[in-house]
């Protein structure tokens, strides 16, 4: 019975590791995760812009999801006319609650 439980947990961890990917992937945490990263590393050293806009989408248990985390929503929320840089933030607690936020910097 213990072997079956360990095998089931290992399978869940392995499957969950491939569920989320991005061009820049920071370290992941199955129990808790709160990270920020750029969408592309090619923007290093470029100006960020004076304004910042955020747009988020959330999920509970992977069963219910809501929100608009699009770049267009972040630009609109920040009053940005000229986007210059895009980051993202990802928050997770035990795969129970997850939140993905698109962060746009610009003028």
Secondary structure, DSSP 4 states (H G I P E B T S, - for coil): -HHHHHHHHHHHHHHHHTS---SS-----SSEEEEEEES-GGGTTS---SEEEEEEEEEETTTEEEE---HHHHHHHHT-SSEEEEEEEEEEETTTEEEEEEEEEE-
